Amino acid sequence: MNADREKTSNYFNWSIPILIALAFWLSSSLLLDFAVVPGLYASGMMTQSGFASAGYLIFGAFNHLELLCAGLVLTSCLVLYRQHQLAPNHSRRSLVLSLILLFIAIIYTYILTPQMSSMALQLNLFEPATMPPAMIEMHSGYWVLEVLKLVAGATLLRWCYLDSTRSNIA
């Protein structure tokens, strides 16, 4: 009797942190990609000389939030994998997806954002602000990673939701 009580009192559903972190992360990514950035572009801020530093500040802060979310998702997936609480066909795949999400956040934080900000930095005030050709390639890479992040995150979100509802029914 006491063993059952101890088991239920120490139980924590690790699907909940995954669901919360992924829902926050994916929704804020969509908001940033499809509302904030187009709004900055439409207002003409991207042609201003201070946009590179403002963009680095905005995206740098968001990238660090992405790292926190990716770390929480990976940690929760590792715990669920260790406790055998994921569906057998989702267990290893969820680890792979969470690692992909972490690598994408690392690439954004330490490679893409600093490189793109440095390329956009206008050092000569007398030259008009233009987008270098390498920046277009980096934007293409960003969008490929963004689509991969959204697909991997949505898949992992769906799996964890299905696994949490399955475990609540049982």
N, C-alpha and C positions, 0 to 999 in steps of 0.2 A: 504494500500500500504506500509506504513512504517513498519507495523507488519510483513509483508512478508520479507522485506529487513532485519529487525533485526533478524528474525528467520534464514535466510540463512547465514548472516554474523557471527552469533554465533554458527553455526553448526560445529561440529567436528566429523569426522568419526572415532569412537573408534575401529573399526575393523582393521584399519591400524597399530596401535601399537601392537595389538595381532599378526597380520601377520608378522610384522618385528621381534618381540621378539621371536616368535616360530620358525620362519625360521632360525634366528641366533642361537638360543639355540639348536635346533635339529641337525642342520648341524654341529655345533661345537662339540656336543656330539658324533656324528658319526665319525667325524675326530679324536677326542681324543681316542675313543674306538677302531677304526679300522686302524688308521695310527700311532698315537703317541705311544700308549702303546705297540703294536707289534714291533714298531721300537726300543723302549727301551729294550724290551725283546731280540730281535735279536742282538742288539749291546752288550748284556751282562751286561748292567747297573743294572739290577735287582739283580745281584749277588754281586754288590759292597756294601761296608759297608755304604756309604752315600746315598744309594737309598731311605731309609725311609724318611730322611729329604727333599730330592729333590722331592720325590713323594708327601709329605705333602704340600710342597710349590706349586707345580703345581696343584694338585687336590684341595687344599684349595682355591687358587685364582679362579679356575674355579667354585667351589661350590658357592662362593660368587656371581659370575656372574649369576649362576643359580638362586640364591635367588632373585636377581634383576629382572631377566626375569620373574620368577614366580609371583613376586609381581606386575609387570606391567601387566601381563596377567590376574591375578585375579582382579586387579583394573578395567581394561578395560571391563572385563566380567560383573562385578558388575554394571558399568555405562550402558552398553548395556542392561542388565537385567532391570535396573530401568527405562530406557527410552523406553522399549519395542521395541528394534530394532532388536532383534534376532527372528528367526523363532520360532513359538510357541512350536514346538517339540524339539528345541535345547536350549531353554532358561535355564531351570533348569539343564539340562544335562551339559551344558557348565560350569555352576558354579561348579558342582560336579567335572568335569574333571580339572578345574583350581585349585580347592582345593587339588585334588590328586597330581597335579604337584607341588604345594607348599609344601605339606607334604613330597614328595619324595626329594625335594631340602633341606628341613630341616633335614631329616634323613641323607642324604649324608654329609651335612655340619657339623652337631653337633654329629653324632653318628658314621657312618661308616668310614669316613676319619680319624678322630682322633684315633679310635680303631685300624684300620688296620695299621696306621703309627706306633702306639706304639707297636703293635705286631711284626712289621718288624724291629724295632730298634735293632741293634746289640750292646749289652752291653759288651760282651766278645770278644775281638779281636782275641783270639786264637781258638775260635770255628768256624767251617764253617757255612756260612749263609744257613739256611734251612727254609722252609716255615712251620710254625706250623699248625697242623690240624684245629685249630679254624679259621685260615686265609682262608682255603679252603671253609669253611661254609660261611664266610663273603663274599667271592667272589661270591658264589652261590646266596646269598641274593642280592648282588649288581647287578648281571645280571638279576635277576627277576625284581628288581625295574627299571633297565634300559629298559627292554622290555616294562614294564608297562608305563614308561615315554614316550617312543617313540610311543607307540600305542595311549595313551591319547593325547599326543601333536599333532600327525598327524591327529587324529580325530578332535580335536579342530581347528587345522589349516584349515582343509577341510571345516568344518562348517562355520567358519568365512569368508573364501573365498567365499563360496556359498552365504552366507547372504549379503556380501558386493557387489557381482555382482548382486544379486537380487534387492538390494536397489538402485543401480545405474541405473538399467533398469526402475524401477518404477518411 
